[in-house]
Amino acid sequence: MDSVASAYVEDMIFVLPGQTDILSGKTSFRSALDTIGEALPTGFEITDLRYFSGENTGEVVNIVEWKSVKVPNGSQSAILWKFNESDQITEERWFVDTEQWKAAF
């Protein structure tokens, strides 16, 4: 998890599903990585991952196909990644169907 956290800048932000929970700073984000399993629905599994980037925008969007015990037919979410000039992550923002995400728990 230290390797994952090293890709982020010190003053990064991580916006969780629902867009109201925000982790600020690499230290908070690194601590959250230790309990990532508790933040995901039971049986969470990524079934496909695609990414798209614009030319010289410093942004990448991932389309994440996933399923879980309570969402066995699966769903899709999107993740916006923003990068600085040094290719470090400054922001990670998840976009999900909030009601479906809540029901997955």
ABEGO torsion letter per residue (X at the ends): XAAAAAABBAABBBBBBGGABBBBEAAAAAAAAAAAAAABBBGBBBABBBBBBBBGAGBBBBBBBBBBAABAAEBBBBBBBBBBAAGBBABBBBBBBAAAAAAAX
